[in-house]
Amino acid sequence: MESKLILREEIKTYIDENREMFENMLLSEAINVSGKIKDILNKGNIDLLKNARRLIFYVVEQKDEELVSFANQEGIAWATHSLTLALKLEWVQAIRRTLWQIISSIDETKSITRARSEYYELEKLINDRVDQFLNSFFLSYSNSKDEMLLKQREMVEHLSVPIIPVSGSVSVLPLIGTVDSYRIKIIEEKVLNDIAESRIQTLVLDLSGIAMMEMDVIDYLEKILAGVSMMGCKVTLTGLRPDLVRKMVHAGIRFEKDAETKGTLQETLKKYL
């Protein structure tokens, strides 16, 4: 225990007193990263050299909670600014190698670890915490990327549900492409919100551009139509394709209660324009 405390203070003192040497050691260990230090600082306000010292201090001081929190922050920052995982991995491994070079130099000079068992224990302490940092960083990075992709998809899906007003009380929703279980929920949210906000009295839902719609989605659509009806809005369905009609008929799904059907969008709009 005493040797660990002594070594911890020696490492901190070494880095503080030999900052330029420490940074040069790091940069020589991370060739691909060294040329991008300024770019990363400018792009994401991420100071790699400062953060390297911070990581080492958390490791040698065994501040596990701060270490994980720091890794999570780094993961979010690297994901937000689209920095590559390869650079991060190379940098952390360079930090690990540099730290061990410092430890070896200190130990050779001052013989702090007197027994082999002490050295092995120290090795486990340091390497386990560096690995813990990497694991927490990668999880945070992955979760942040997933959240960003989800938000981007939600934005794209909302844009793909264009409710177009054709008069003060009538709007058209032309659906195009594949409607899956995720997109149908976006459609539900957009339709119900727009009816409430825009006081739509008639919604023309054109399905002629639908490429595919599974039974669970058709069933969900039936519930959306019921909800629209409950809000006092009348729905007209147009462009029902033969394959969709067959699925509905064989599944016993009927829209007559909550919606009327017309052959084409053009035919329907003649009534309102």
C-alpha positions in Angstrom: 0.0 0.0 0.0 2.8 2.4 0.9 4.6 1.8 -2.3 1.5 2.6 -4.3 1.1 5.9 -2.5 4.7 6.8 -3.0 4.6 5.8 -6.7 1.3 7.8 -7.2 2.9 11.0 -5.9 6.1 10.3 -7.9 4.1 9.9 -11.1 2.2 13.2 -10.6 5.3 15.0 -9.7 7.1 13.6 -12.7 4.4 14.7 -15.1 4.0 18.2 -13.5 7.8 18.8 -13.6 8.4 17.3 -17.0 5.3 18.3 -18.9 7.0 19.0 -22.2 8.9 15.6 -22.1 5.7 13.8 -21.1 3.8 15.4 -24.1 6.6 14.5 -26.5 6.6 10.9 -25.2 2.9 10.7 -25.8 3.1 12.2 -29.3 5.9 9.8 -30.3 3.7 6.9 -29.2 0.7 8.1 -31.2 1.9 8.9 -34.7 -1.5 9.2 -36.4 -2.9 11.3 -33.6 0.0 13.7 -33.2 -0.7 15.5 -36.4 -4.4 16.0 -35.5 -4.0 17.5 -32.0 -4.8 21.0 -33.2 -7.6 19.9 -35.5 -9.3 18.0 -32.7 -9.0 20.9 -30.4 -10.5 23.3 -33.0 -13.2 20.9 -34.0 -14.5 19.7 -30.7 -12.7 21.9 -28.1 -11.0 18.6 -26.9 -7.5 19.1 -25.4 -6.0 15.7 -25.8 -2.8 16.5 -23.9 -4.7 17.9 -21.0 -7.1 15.0 -21.0 -4.2 12.5 -21.0 -2.9 14.0 -17.7 -6.4 13.9 -16.3 -6.8 10.2 -17.3 -3.5 9.2 -15.7 -4.3 11.0 -12.5 -7.7 9.3 -12.2 -6.0 5.9 -12.8 -3.2 6.2 -10.4 -5.4 7.8 -7.7 -7.9 5.0 -8.2 -10.8 7.5 -8.6 -13.1 5.0 -10.4 -16.3 7.1 -10.3 -14.5 10.2 -11.8 -12.8 7.9 -14.3 -16.1 6.5 -15.6 -17.8 9.9 -15.6 -14.8 11.3 -17.6 -15.1 8.4 -20.1 -18.8 9.1 -20.6 -18.1 12.8 -21.3 -15.4 11.9 -23.7 -17.7 9.4 -25.5 -20.4 12.0 -26.0 -17.9 14.6 -27.2 -16.2 12.2 -29.7 -19.6 11.0 -31.0 -21.0 14.6 -31.3 -18.0 15.8 -33.3 -17.8 12.6 -35.4 -14.2 11.9 -34.3 -13.0 8.4 -35.2 -12.7 5.5 -32.7 -9.4 4.5 -34.2 -7.8 7.8 -33.2 -9.2 7.5 -29.6 -8.0 3.9 -29.3 -4.5 4.8 -30.5 -4.4 7.8 -28.1 -5.4 5.8 -25.0 -3.0 3.0 -25.8 -0.2 5.7 -26.2 -1.2 7.0 -22.8 -1.0 3.5 -21.3 2.5 2.9 -22.8 3.8 6.3 -21.8 2.5 5.8 -18.2 4.4 2.5 -18.0 7.6 4.1 -19.4 7.3 6.7 -16.6 6.7 4.0 -13.9 9.7 2.0 -15.1 11.9 5.1 -15.1 10.8 6.0 -11.6 11.1 2.4 -10.3 14.6 1.9 -11.7 15.8 5.1 -10.1 14.0 4.8 -6.7 13.2 1.1 -6.4 9.7 1.7 -5.1 8.3 -1.7 -5.9 10.6 -4.0 -4.0 8.8 -7.4 -4.7 7.6 -8.9 -7.9 4.1 -9.3 -6.4 3.9 -5.6 -5.8 4.7 -4.9 -9.5 2.1 -7.4 -10.7 -0.5 -5.8 -8.4 0.4 -2.4 -9.7 0.1 -3.7 -13.3 -3.4 -5.0 -12.6 -4.5 -1.8 -10.9 -3.4 0.4 -13.8 -4.3 -1.7 -16.8 -7.7 -2.6 -15.4 -8.6 1.1 -15.0 -7.4 2.0 -18.4 -9.5 -0.8 -19.8 -12.4 0.4 -17.7 -12.0 3.9 -19.2 -12.0 2.4 -22.7 -15.1 0.2 -22.1 -17.1 3.1 -20.6 -15.9 5.4 -23.5 -17.0 3.0 -26.2 -20.4 2.4 -24.5 -21.0 6.1 -24.2 -19.9 6.7 -27.8 -22.2 4.0 -29.1 -25.2 5.2 -27.1 -24.6 8.8 -28.2 -24.4 7.7 -31.9 -27.6 5.7 -31.5 -29.4 8.7 -30.0 -28.1 11.0 -32.8 -29.2 8.5 -35.5 -32.6 8.1 -33.9 -33.1 11.9 -33.8 -32.1 12.2 -37.4 -34.5 9.4 -38.4 -37.3 11.0 -36.5 -36.6 14.3 -38.3 -36.5 12.6 -41.7 -39.7 10.6 -40.9 -41.5 13.8 -39.8 -40.5 15.4 -43.1 -41.8 12.3 -44.9 -45.3 12.9 -43.4 -46.3 16.1 -45.3 -49.8 17.2 -44.3 -50.8 19.6 -47.0 -53.7 22.1 -46.5 -55.9 22.5 -49.6 -58.5 24.7 -47.9 -59.2 26.1 -44.4 -60.6 22.8 -43.2 -59.3 20.2 -45.6 -55.7 18.7 -45.7 -54.1 15.9 -47.7 -51.5 13.4 -46.4 -49.9 11.6 -49.4 -47.9 8.6 -48.1 -45.0 7.2 -50.2 -42.7 4.2 -49.8 -42.7 1.6 -47.1 -44.7 2.1 -43.9 -43.2 0.0 -41.1 -44.1 -0.2 -37.4 -41.7 2.7 -36.6 -43.0 5.1 -39.3 -46.7 4.4 -38.5 -46.2 5.8 -35.0 -44.6 8.9 -36.5 -47.7 9.2 -38.8 -50.0 8.8 -35.8 -48.2 11.6 -33.8 -48.1 14.0 -36.8 -51.7 13.4 -37.8 -53.2 13.8 -34.3 -51.1 16.8 -33.5 -51.9 18.6 -36.8 -55.6 18.0 -36.4 -55.5 19.5 -32.9 -53.3 22.5 -34.0 -54.8 23.3 -37.4 -58.4 22.4 -36.7 -58.5 20.0 -39.7 -62.1 18.9 -40.3 -61.3 16.5 -43.3 -58.1 14.6 -43.9 -57.6 13.0 -47.2 -55.1 10.1 -46.8 -53.7 9.0 -50.1 -52.2 5.5 -50.1 -51.4 5.2 -53.8 -47.7 5.6 -53.2 -47.4 2.9 -50.6 -44.9 0.2 -51.5 -45.6 -2.2 -48.7 -47.6 -2.3 -45.5 -47.6 -5.3 -43.2 -50.7 -6.6 -41.3 -49.6 -5.1 -37.9 -49.2 -1.7 -39.6 -52.6 -2.0 -41.2 -54.1 -2.9 -37.9 -52.4 0.2 -36.4 -53.7 2.4 -39.2 -57.2 1.3 -38.3 -56.7 2.5 -34.7 -55.3 5.8 -36.0 -58.5 6.3 -38.1 -60.5 5.7 -35.0 -58.5 8.3 -33.1 -58.9 10.8 -35.9 -62.7 10.2 -35.8 -62.7 10.7 -32.0 -61.1 14.2 -32.6 -64.0 15.2 -34.8 -62.1 14.9 -38.1 -63.5 13.0 -41.1 -61.0 10.8 -43.1 -61.2 9.9 -46.8 -58.9 7.1 -48.0 -57.8 7.2 -51.6 -55.5 5.1 -53.7 -56.0 1.7 -52.0 -54.1 -0.8 -54.0 -55.4 -4.3 -54.7 -52.8 -6.1 -52.6 -53.6 -3.9 -49.6 -57.3 -4.4 -50.1 -56.8 -8.2 -50.2 -54.9 -8.2 -46.9 -57.5 -6.1 -45.2 -60.4 -8.2 -46.5 -58.9 -11.5 -45.4 -57.9 -10.1 -42.0 -61.5 -8.8 -41.5 -60.4 -5.2 -41.3 -63.0 -2.6 -42.3 -62.5 1.1 -42.5 -66.2 2.0 -43.2 -66.9 3.1 -39.6 -64.2 5.7 -39.4 -63.4 6.6 -43.0 -64.9 6.7 -46.5 -63.0 5.5 -49.5 -62.5 7.0 -52.9 -60.7 5.7 -56.0 -58.2 8.5 -56.6 -56.9 11.6 -55.0 -57.8 13.7 -58.0 -61.4 12.5 -57.8 -61.6 13.3 -54.1 -60.1 16.8 -54.4 -62.7 17.8 -57.0 -65.2 17.7 -54.2 -63.3 20.2 -52.1 -61.7 22.5 -54.6 
